[in-house]
Amino acid sequence: MNDQQQSKGVLYTAASFTLWGLFPLYWKLMEHISSGEILAHRILWSFVFMCGILLYLKQVRPAMQTVKGLMLDGKALFSLLLSAILISVNWYVYIWAVNHHLMLEASLGYYINPLVSVLLGIIFLKERLNKLQTIAILIAATGVILSTIQYGSFPVVAILLAFSFGFYGLIKKRMSFTSAIGLTIETLLLAPAALVYLLFFLKEPVVTMNPNSFGSLGLLFFAGVFTAVPLLLFSEGAKRIPLYQVGILQYIAPTITLFLGLFVYHEHLSSAKIVTFLCIWVAILLFTTSQLRMKKTANSH
């Protein structure tokens, strides 16, 4: 891979994580709308936008072939449905956290996520940890446990975000189709439930069924755009750079979210959160050091 392609890869990947980190600014514009209504619209408009993306990328025929294949393979269809449910849970928890002043805890969840992914790899894929990775996971777990025991504040939001996205990544790892096709089919599977929720179960609709809320509807429509764009940037970037670089760049998103929570929205950083964050940052440092050492060892052979 030449240097120009690798530079593009770093740029695309960094841009994707920067956009993900800035997402709270967008969700805050919709604080007056319930998290459920935002999620349902996000699913529907993401599906519409992704259909347009497939047309642009000329991937409609491969997408149709993938759908036909899924209809004949119950196990694969179930796996994709499960991944769709997991990503919808992740989206909902994140939106809810941002609009309930828990941005710091949301950022903590995405700091923890890489460590959770490693843990899931050990359990389900029989991957092995080296010494530094083992210490990193133990330190991260210690931070969560200390926060719970000493201060009585178990980071529910952080754990839900980390594990929902961790399991989502685990399932996606076994799928062969592109990110664009995957997200399109996932939102297609979720769309009927989202539509039924908006039409029949939404108790206090702010936008749905309200013909005068054009501004809010516009925000919800572009939520679909903003869902797809960073994913496509990530897809283009990740295939141009080594995995260890992706692993380092992914911390851009939670760092931006952390700074937004502290300095823009002035969320309170309690002693419990400080202890947990310190443990997680030490764990991340050890984990990243381990990745760089493994890369150096691989290059020397």
C-alpha positions as CSV (number, residue, x, y, z in Angstrom):
1,M,0.0,0.0,0.0
2,N,1.5,3.4,-1.0
3,D,1.9,6.4,1.3
4,Q,-0.8,8.4,-0.5
5,Q,-3.4,5.7,0.0
6,Q,-2.4,5.3,3.7
7,S,-2.6,9.1,4.2
8,K,-6.1,9.1,2.7
9,G,-7.0,6.2,5.0
10,V,-5.8,8.1,8.1
11,L,-7.7,11.2,6.9
12,Y,-11.0,9.3,6.2
13,T,-10.8,7.3,9.4
14,A,-10.0,10.3,11.6
15,A,-12.8,12.3,9.9
16,S,-15.3,9.5,10.7
17,F,-14.3,9.4,14.4
18,T,-14.4,13.2,14.6
19,L,-18.0,13.2,13.2
20,W,-19.0,10.5,15.7
21,G,-17.5,12.5,18.5
22,L,-19.4,15.6,17.5
23,F,-22.8,13.8,17.3
24,P,-23.9,15.1,20.8
25,L,-24.0,18.6,19.3
26,Y,-26.6,17.4,16.9
27,W,-28.7,15.3,19.3
28,K,-28.8,18.3,21.7
29,L,-30.7,20.3,19.1
30,M,-33.5,17.7,19.5
31,E,-33.6,17.7,23.3
32,H,-37.3,18.5,23.1
33,I,-38.0,15.3,21.2
34,S,-38.2,11.9,23.0
35,S,-35.3,9.5,22.5
36,G,-37.7,6.9,21.1
37,E,-39.1,9.2,18.5
38,I,-35.6,10.3,17.5
39,L,-34.5,6.7,17.2
40,A,-37.5,5.6,15.1
41,H,-36.9,8.5,12.6
42,R,-33.2,7.9,12.6
43,I,-33.9,4.3,11.5
44,L,-36.4,5.2,8.8
45,W,-34.4,8.1,7.3
46,S,-31.1,6.1,7.5
47,F,-32.8,3.4,5.4
48,V,-34.0,6.0,2.8
49,F,-30.6,7.6,2.6
50,M,-28.7,4.3,2.4
51,C,-30.9,3.2,-0.5
52,G,-29.7,6.4,-2.3
53,I,-26.1,5.6,-1.4
54,L,-26.4,2.1,-2.8
55,L,-27.7,3.6,-6.1
56,Y,-24.7,6.0,-6.1
57,L,-22.2,3.2,-5.4
58,K,-23.9,0.9,-7.9
59,Q,-24.4,-1.8,-5.2
60,V,-28.2,-2.3,-5.6
61,R,-27.8,-5.6,-7.4
62,P,-25.3,-7.0,-4.8
63,A,-27.6,-5.8,-2.1
64,M,-30.6,-7.6,-3.7
65,Q,-28.5,-10.8,-4.0
66,T,-27.5,-10.5,-0.4
67,V,-31.2,-10.2,0.7
68,K,-32.0,-13.3,-1.5
69,G,-29.2,-15.2,0.1
70,L,-30.4,-14.2,3.6
71,M,-33.9,-15.4,2.9
72,L,-32.4,-18.9,2.2
73,D,-30.1,-18.9,5.2
74,G,-32.0,-18.6,8.5
75,K,-28.9,-18.5,10.6
76,A,-27.4,-15.6,8.7
77,L,-30.7,-13.8,8.7
78,F,-31.0,-14.2,12.5
79,S,-27.4,-13.0,13.0
80,L,-28.2,-9.8,10.9
81,L,-31.5,-9.2,12.8
82,L,-29.6,-9.6,16.1
83,S,-26.9,-7.1,14.9
84,A,-29.7,-4.7,13.9
85,I,-31.3,-4.9,17.3
86,L,-27.9,-4.4,19.0
87,I,-27.1,-1.2,17.0
88,S,-30.6,0.2,17.6
89,V,-30.1,-0.4,21.4
90,N,-26.7,1.4,21.1
91,W,-28.2,4.3,19.2
92,Y,-31.1,4.7,21.7
93,V,-28.8,4.6,24.8
94,Y,-26.4,7.1,23.3
95,I,-29.2,9.5,22.3
96,W,-30.9,9.1,25.7
97,A,-27.6,9.7,27.6
98,V,-26.7,12.8,25.6
99,N,-30.1,14.4,26.2
100,H,-30.2,13.4,29.9
101,H,-26.9,15.1,30.7
102,L,-24.8,11.8,30.8
103,M,-22.4,12.7,28.0
104,L,-19.4,11.9,30.2
105,E,-20.7,8.4,30.9
106,A,-21.4,7.9,27.1
107,S,-17.8,8.8,26.3
108,L,-16.6,6.4,29.0
109,G,-18.6,3.6,27.2
110,Y,-16.6,4.2,23.9
111,Y,-13.3,4.3,25.8
112,I,-14.2,0.9,27.3
113,N,-15.4,-0.6,24.0
114,P,-12.1,-1.8,22.5
115,L,-11.3,-3.6,25.8
116,V,-14.8,-5.2,25.7
117,S,-14.2,-6.3,22.1
118,V,-10.9,-8.0,23.1
119,L,-12.8,-9.7,26.0
120,L,-15.5,-11.0,23.7
121,G,-12.8,-12.2,21.3
122,I,-11.4,-14.3,24.1
123,I,-14.8,-15.8,25.1
124,F,-16.3,-16.4,21.6
125,L,-13.4,-16.6,19.2
126,K,-10.9,-18.3,21.5
127,E,-8.4,-15.5,21.0
128,R,-5.5,-15.2,23.4
129,L,-4.4,-12.2,25.5
130,N,-0.8,-11.2,26.0
131,K,0.3,-10.0,29.4
132,L,-0.2,-6.2,28.8
133,Q,-3.7,-6.8,27.4
134,T,-4.6,-8.9,30.5
135,I,-3.4,-6.2,32.8
136,A,-5.3,-3.6,30.8
137,I,-8.6,-5.4,31.1
138,L,-8.1,-6.0,34.8
139,I,-7.4,-2.4,35.5
140,A,-10.5,-1.3,33.5
141,A,-12.6,-3.7,35.4
142,T,-11.1,-2.4,38.7
143,G,-12.2,1.1,37.7
144,V,-15.8,0.1,37.2
145,I,-15.9,-2.0,40.4
146,L,-14.3,0.7,42.5
147,S,-16.8,3.2,41.2
148,T,-19.7,0.9,42.0
149,I,-18.5,-0.2,45.5
150,Q,-17.1,3.1,46.9
151,Y,-19.5,5.6,45.3
152,G,-22.6,3.5,44.5
153,S,-22.7,4.6,40.9
154,F,-22.5,1.7,38.5
155,P,-21.9,3.1,35.0
156,V,-24.9,1.5,33.4
157,V,-24.9,3.7,30.3
158,A,-21.2,3.1,29.6
159,I,-21.5,-0.6,30.0
160,L,-24.6,-0.8,27.8
161,L,-22.9,1.2,25.1
162,A,-19.6,-0.8,25.3
163,F,-21.2,-4.2,25.2
164,S,-24.0,-3.5,22.7
165,F,-21.4,-2.2,20.2
166,G,-18.9,-4.9,21.2
167,F,-21.4,-7.7,20.4
168,Y,-22.4,-5.8,17.3
169,G,-18.8,-5.8,16.1
170,L,-18.5,-9.5,17.0
171,I,-21.4,-10.4,14.8
172,K,-20.4,-8.2,11.9
173,K,-16.9,-9.7,12.0
174,R,-18.4,-12.9,10.6
175,M,-20.3,-11.2,7.7
176,S,-18.8,-10.7,4.3
177,F,-20.8,-7.9,2.7
178,T,-19.9,-4.2,2.7
179,S,-20.8,-1.7,5.4
180,A,-23.2,0.1,3.1
181,I,-25.1,-3.1,2.3
182,G,-25.1,-4.2,5.9
183,L,-26.5,-0.9,7.3
184,T,-29.1,-0.8,4.6
185,I,-30.4,-4.3,5.4
186,E,-30.2,-3.6,9.2
187,T,-32.3,-0.5,8.9
188,L,-34.7,-2.3,6.5
189,L,-35.2,-5.0,9.2
190,L,-35.8,-2.3,11.9
191,A,-38.0,0.0,9.7
192,P,-41.3,-1.9,10.2
193,A,-40.9,-1.7,14.0
194,A,-39.9,1.9,13.8
195,L,-43.0,2.8,11.7
196,V,-45.4,0.9,13.9
197,Y,-43.9,2.7,17.0
198,L,-44.4,6.1,15.4
199,L,-47.9,5.4,14.2
200,F,-49.4,3.5,17.2
201,F,-47.3,3.6,20.3
202,L,-45.8,7.1,20.5
203,K,-47.7,8.7,23.4
204,E,-46.5,12.3,23.0
205,P,-45.3,12.9,19.4
206,V,-43.4,16.1,18.9
207,V,-42.8,15.7,15.2
208,T,-44.7,12.7,14.0
209,M,-48.4,13.6,13.2
210,N,-47.5,17.3,13.7
211,P,-47.7,19.2,10.3
212,N,-46.2,22.4,11.8
213,S,-42.8,20.9,13.0
214,F,-40.9,21.3,9.8
215,G,-37.7,22.4,11.5
216,S,-37.6,19.3,13.8
217,L,-38.5,17.0,10.9
218,G,-35.6,18.4,9.0
219,L,-33.3,17.7,11.9
220,L,-34.6,14.1,12.1
221,F,-34.2,13.6,8.3
222,F,-30.6,14.7,8.4
223,A,-30.0,12.3,11.3
224,G,-30.2,9.6,8.7
225,V,-27.5,11.4,6.6
226,F,-25.3,11.9,9.6
227,T,-25.7,8.2,10.5
228,A,-24.5,7.0,7.1
229,V,-21.7,9.5,6.3
230,P,-19.2,8.7,9.1
231,L,-19.8,5.0,8.5
232,L,-19.0,5.3,4.8
233,L,-15.9,7.4,5.6
234,F,-14.8,4.7,8.1
235,S,-15.4,2.0,5.6
236,E,-13.2,3.8,3.0
237,G,-10.5,4.7,5.6
238,A,-10.2,1.4,7.5
239,K,-9.4,-0.6,4.3
240,R,-6.4,1.7,3.6
241,I,-4.6,1.6,6.9
242,P,-3.5,-1.2,9.4
243,L,-5.8,-2.3,12.1
244,Y,-3.6,-0.9,14.9
245,Q,-3.9,2.6,13.4
246,V,-7.7,2.2,13.4
247,G,-7.4,1.2,17.1
248,I,-5.5,4.3,18.0
249,L,-7.7,6.7,16.0
250,Q,-10.9,5.4,17.5
251,Y,-10.2,7.3,20.7
252,I,-10.8,10.5,18.9
253,A,-14.6,10.1,19.2
254,P,-14.9,9.6,23.0
255,T,-12.3,12.3,23.7
256,I,-14.3,14.9,21.7
257,T,-17.5,13.8,23.5
258,L,-15.7,14.0,26.9
259,F,-14.5,17.6,26.1
260,L,-18.0,18.6,24.9
261,G,-19.5,17.2,28.1
262,L,-17.0,19.0,30.3
263,F,-16.5,22.4,28.6
264,V,-19.6,23.0,26.4
265,Y,-22.4,21.4,28.5
266,H,-20.6,21.7,31.9
267,E,-21.5,18.2,33.2
268,H,-20.3,17.4,36.7
269,L,-17.2,15.2,36.9
270,S,-17.7,13.4,40.2
271,S,-14.9,11.7,42.1
272,A,-16.4,8.3,41.1
273,K,-16.1,9.2,37.4
274,I,-12.5,10.5,37.9
275,V,-11.5,7.2,39.4
276,T,-13.1,5.2,36.6
277,F,-11.7,7.5,33.8
278,L,-8.2,7.2,35.3
279,C,-8.3,3.4,35.4
280,I,-9.7,3.3,31.8
281,W,-7.0,5.7,30.5
282,V,-4.2,3.6,32.1
283,A,-5.8,0.5,30.6
284,I,-6.0,2.2,27.1
285,L,-2.3,3.2,27.4
286,L,-1.3,-0.4,28.1
287,F,-3.6,-1.8,25.4
288,T,-2.2,0.6,22.8
289,T,1.4,-0.1,23.8
290,S,0.6,-3.8,23.4
291,Q,-0.8,-3.2,19.9
292,L,2.3,-1.2,18.8
293,R,4.6,-3.9,20.2
294,M,2.7,-6.6,18.3
295,K,3.0,-4.5,15.1
296,K,6.7,-4.0,15.6
297,T,7.3,-7.7,16.2
298,A,5.3,-8.6,13.1
299,N,7.3,-6.2,11.0
300,S,10.6,-7.6,12.2
301,H,9.8,-11.1,11.0
